[in-house]
Every structure is written in structure tokens, then in C-alpha cells.
Amino acid sequence: MIVVTGASGRLGRLVVSQLIARGVAAGDIVATVRNPARAVALSDLDVRIRHAEYTDPDSLRTAFAGADRILLISSDSARNRFNEHRNVVTAAVNADVELFAYTSMLRADQSGIGLAIDHRRTEQAVAAAGLPAVILRNGWYLENYTDNLATDLATGVHLGSAGDGRVAAASRRDYAEAAAVVLSGDGHAGAVYELAGDLGFTMNELATEVTRVSGKPVIYSDLSSSEHVKRLVDAGVPESAAELYADWDAGIARGDLDVVGPQLHRLIGRDTTRLSEAISSVLV
Ligand SMILES: NC(=O)c1ccc[n+]([C@@H]2O[C@H](COP(=O)([O-])OP(=O)(O)OC[C@H]3O[C@@H](n4cnc5c(N)ncnc54)[C@H](OP(=O)(O)O)[C@@H]3O)[C@@H](O)[C@H]2O)c1
């Protein structure tokens, strides 16, 4: 039995559907959700649904009963992420699983991006627990850019502070497929996969591609980190979130999220989603 946590989220739902596409029986998949109302996102997939809240060890113990393999999809809690992950690791140890997979972050061991700290600590907790584990160090989602396309097109400007840094983003679907390959296959225990798009792009290249695909001119305006934060706050973004976005762009400027090699391509057996495809898919 394969358990996918955070299955009501965008990545989790794709992992579940990719497992089914790879021939795993729906009855052998447990999708965990923290909020039963959000299970509706999975209702057409016919999988088993269980309740699991990362802050609630009892719910995790019950949800993991009978699990052979577990995928921990990282929490979106900025304040409590590591403690939540540690609860999941403890429950996985108690379930005596044969494989534990974790969606970490690209170059989590050396990235200077603040978010990497929780991922690094989680990887260390997984190793210390002695779990047979595979670490999926996911790079940035292409959707981080395409979700904001409407604003870029309306203003004609993509704002950022990433300089000439490159980001090797791939689609959620690419990362989900890689997770499904690992969860349904053999020989992955002990691996740490650095997963990113085949090709990186700068923010200038992003703006050029948006212009080319949409036919509407968009330029990239490169700001200092402090000016980036200020402009986001002026636009209504909470200051803590604005600081996170600027921190991510500083990481891109340093190369923390650039191409790492073909591991994602190899796992999914095809090219990763191209920027132009991702842009087209939201414009049509
Ligand atoms: N690589 C990137 O560019 C990138 C971008 C954004 C996020 N991420 C990370 O990747 C993860 C998955 O991405 P996504 O796009 O699927 O995000 P998402 O759509 O926000 O889904 C997150 C999932 O985690 C669940 N979750 C969060 N906290 C939980 C908790 N305390 N207990 C149980 N479940 C919890 C959510 O439950 P609900 O449905 O109840 O909310 C949801 O199912 C995110 O959580 C975040 O850590 C990566």
C-alpha cells in the first residue's frame, strides 16, 4: 500500500493520478487529507482517503497503518514546518515502511535560500531515523511564474530581484511523475535526487518568452532586494511573504535554483515541460 500525504494539494493529487497511470491499483493507494472537505479534489480517482494532520501524531499513526511506502509532501507552514515533518517521520518509523519518500528542495544541503533550512533539517531527521528513504529535491515549479502571468500581461512588467540568475523550473506534473516513478519502482532507497528542468531561464528570458507566446509586450524590471520587497508590499503582499519572494530571487541570482543535471529527465524518461509550453497552456 502506498500512502501519499498532502494529497488534496496540487502536487499530491497529480502524484496519485500518476500512480494510477503507472498501473498501481486505486485500492492500493491511500490519499491523506487534513481537511475532509478538500478530499473532493480526489473523488474521481477512487482511492482510499484517510485523515492525517501533520501536527497530530495520532492521526498520522492511524493513517499510516498497513503502509508499505509513504510519500511526505512538504508542509506549507512557514512557522512549524520542521516539527510537522518530524511527526510524519516518527509515524513512518512506527509503521515500519519499506520506503519513505520526501519532497525536499533543490540543493537543500547547500542552498542559501531560507526555506532550505527546514528541508535540510527534515532530511537529517529522516537519515537519523534510519528509514529506507529517497529524497526528491524538487526545484521551482513553472507554475510559480505562470500563475502570475495575468499580472505581468496587465502591467507589461515582470518585477523581480533575480538579476541574470537562471531558474531551472519544471512543472508540478513533471515532479509528480518523478515521485510516482520512485514510489512504484524499485532501487531508489538511499538515493537523493536533485530534480529540476532540463533548461534554465533568466527573468529577461521569461519576459521575452511571455511576449513571444502572448503577442503582448512584457519586460523584466530588475530591482534591488529592498526595492522588490517595497514594491510587493505596496501592491498589497504581506511583508513576510514579500521578504520570502525576495529571498528566493536572491537564491536564483546566486544560481541556487539553476540546472543540476538530467535526473528529473531520466526519472520521467522524457524532456521536462518547457517554459513556452507552460505559458501557452495558461493563455489558451
Ligand atoms: N517547488 C516549488 O516551487 C514549490 C512551490 C510551492 C510550494 N512548494 C512546496 O511543495 C508542497 C506541495 O506543493 P503543492 O503545490 O501541492 O502545494 P499545495 O497545493 O498548497 O498543497 C499542499 C498540501 O499539503 C497539505 N498540508 C499542508 N500542511 C499540512 C498539515 N499540517 N497537515 C496535513 N496536510 C498538510 C495541504 O492540505 P490542505 O489541502 O488542507 O491545504 C495540501 O494538501 C507545498 O506544501 C510546499 O511545501 C514548492
The ligand as an SDF file (V2000), in Angstrom:
LIG
                    3D

 48 52  0  0  0  0  0  0  0  0999 V2000
    8.9220   23.7990   -5.6070 N   0  0  0  0  0  0  0  0  0  0  0  0
    8.1390   24.8580   -5.5800 C   0  0  0  0  0  0  0  0  0  0  0  0
    8.2100   25.7700   -6.4410 O   0  0  0  0  0  0  0  0  0  0  0  0
    7.0820   24.9430   -4.5470 C   0  0  0  0  0  0  0  0  0  0  0  0
    6.1180   25.9350   -4.6380 C   0  0  0  0  0  0  0  0  0  0  0  0
    5.1210   25.9630   -3.6700 C   0  0  0  0  0  0  0  0  0  0  0  0
    5.1170   25.0210   -2.6420 C   0  0  0  0  0  0  0  0  0  0  0  0
    6.0820   24.0690   -2.5930 N   0  0  0  0  0  0  0  0  0  0  0  0
    6.1260   23.0410   -1.5230 C   0  0  0  0  0  0  0  0  0  0  0  0
    5.6320   21.8320   -2.0940 O   0  0  0  0  0  0  0  0  0  0  0  0
    4.4840   21.3780   -1.3450 C   0  0  0  0  0  0  0  0  0  0  0  0
    3.4820   20.7790   -2.3130 C   0  0  0  0  0  0  0  0  0  0  0  0
    3.1640   21.7420   -3.3120 O   0  0  0  0  0  0  0  0  0  0  0  0
    1.6700   21.9300   -3.7800 P   0  0  0  0  0  0  0  0  0  0  0  0
    1.7380   22.7570   -4.9850 O   0  0  0  0  0  0  0  0  0  0  0  0
    0.9450   20.6560   -3.7990 O   0  0  0  0  0  0  0  0  0  0  0  0
    1.0760   22.8170   -2.5700 O   0  0  0  0  0  0  0  0  0  0  0  0
   -0.4610   22.8960   -2.1430 P   0  0  0  0  0  0  0  0  0  0  0  0
   -1.3460   22.7910   -3.3270 O   0  0  0  0  0  0  0  0  0  0  0  0
   -0.5550   24.1040   -1.2670 O   0  0  0  0  0  0  0  0  0  0  0  0
   -0.6750   21.5750   -1.2640 O   0  0  0  0  0  0  0  0  0  0  0  0
   -0.0820   21.4170   -0.0120 C   0  0  0  0  0  0  0  0  0  0  0  0
   -0.7000   20.1670    0.5910 C   0  0  0  0  0  0  0  0  0  0  0  0
   -0.1270   19.9310    1.8780 O   0  0  0  0  0  0  0  0  0  0  0  0
   -1.2080   19.7880    2.7990 C   0  0  0  0  0  0  0  0  0  0  0  0
   -0.7640   20.2090    4.1110 N   0  0  0  0  0  0  0  0  0  0  0  0
   -0.1600   21.3790    4.4400 C   0  0  0  0  0  0  0  0  0  0  0  0
    0.0560   21.4060    5.7720 N   0  0  0  0  0  0  0  0  0  0  0  0
   -0.4440   20.2590    6.2690 C   0  0  0  0  0  0  0  0  0  0  0  0
   -0.5560   19.7360    7.5760 C   0  0  0  0  0  0  0  0  0  0  0  0
   -0.1310   20.4320    8.6460 N   0  0  0  0  0  0  0  0  0  0  0  0
   -1.0960   18.5060    7.7310 N   0  0  0  0  0  0  0  0  0  0  0  0
   -1.5500   17.8210    6.6680 C   0  0  0  0  0  0  0  0  0  0  0  0
   -1.5030   18.2770    5.4090 N   0  0  0  0  0  0  0  0  0  0  0  0
   -0.9580   19.4880    5.2260 C   0  0  0  0  0  0  0  0  0  0  0  0
   -2.3110   20.6900    2.2570 C   0  0  0  0  0  0  0  0  0  0  0  0
   -3.5660   20.3850    2.8210 O   0  0  0  0  0  0  0  0  0  0  0  0
   -4.8730   21.3090    2.5000 P   0  0  0  0  0  0  0  0  0  0  0  0
   -5.3870   20.8260    1.1560 O   0  0  0  0  0  0  0  0  0  0  0  0
   -5.7830   21.0250    3.6040 O   0  0  0  0  0  0  0  0  0  0  0  0
   -4.3880   22.7400    2.4650 O   0  0  0  0  0  0  0  0  0  0  0  0
   -2.2190   20.3060    0.7850 C   0  0  0  0  0  0  0  0  0  0  0  0
   -2.8210   19.0800    0.5640 O   0  0  0  0  0  0  0  0  0  0  0  0
    3.9830   22.6220   -0.6000 C   0  0  0  0  0  0  0  0  0  0  0  0
    3.2950   22.2470    0.5660 O   0  0  0  0  0  0  0  0  0  0  0  0
    5.2660   23.3680   -0.3310 C   0  0  0  0  0  0  0  0  0  0  0  0
    5.9280   22.8370    0.8290 O   0  0  0  0  0  0  0  0  0  0  0  0
    7.0500   24.0040   -3.5290 C   0  0  0  0  0  0  0  0  0  0  0  0
  1  2  1  0
  2  3  2  0
  2  4  1  0
  4  5  1  0
  4 48  2  0
  5  6  2  0
  6  7  1  0
  7  8  2  0
  8  9  1  0
  8 48  1  0
  9 10  1  0
  9 46  1  0
 10 11  1  0
 11 12  1  0
 11 44  1  0
 12 13  1  0
 13 14  1  0
 14 15  2  0
 14 16  1  0
 14 17  1  0
 17 18  1  0
 18 19  2  0
 18 20  1  0
 18 21  1  0
 21 22  1  0
 22 23  1  0
 23 24  1  0
 23 42  1  0
 24 25  1  0
 25 26  1  0
 25 36  1  0
 26 27  1  0
 26 35  1  0
 27 28  2  0
 28 29  1  0
 29 30  1  0
 29 35  2  0
 30 31  1  0
 30 32  2  0
 32 33  1  0
 33 34  2  0
 34 35  1  0
 36 37  1  0
 36 42  1  0
 37 38  1  0
 38 39  2  0
 38 40  1  0
 38 41  1  0
 42 43  1  0
 44 45  1  0
 44 46  1  0
 46 47  1  0
M  CHG  2   8   1  16  -1
M  END
$$$$
